[in-house]
């Protein structure tokens, strides 16, 4: 507190963890947590689907996928909602669909913003789409979406239909 160095058991490795930190670490953690405080945090796809099925028409949907791999056996369906935000720490959704469909199917929403998500199409032999979006009424964004392991005949990465372009 007075600026005089004192003996410490802190190792060089531990000091390396805070090298370059320019503000309180706890404040940085709190800020990140607060940024997603109104998001549904996904633990399992089944729990997410239960949550989505309980939402009313026109409500905003905010979903946060923590880093990890999630097996999708039935489509994640979001329909007749307000603004849809899907964010992640680089989570991977693995296409485990057992019939034709989409890993994520979004329709009739106001906006749709998807950021930082991976879709492993898993060489699925059914006709499947990674992310299918139709009928948006406002500007939307799709950033850092990675799709891989396609069966080139049957798989589509991102399908946008029924979307009216903005006037120049």
Secondary structure by P-SEA (a helix, b strand, c coil): cccbbbbccccaaaaaaaccccccaaaaaaaaaaacccccccccaaaaaaaaaaccccbbbbbbbcbbbbbbccccccccccbbbbbccbbbbbcccccccccbbbccccbbbbcbbbbcccccccccccbbbcccccbbbbcccccccccccccccccccccccccc
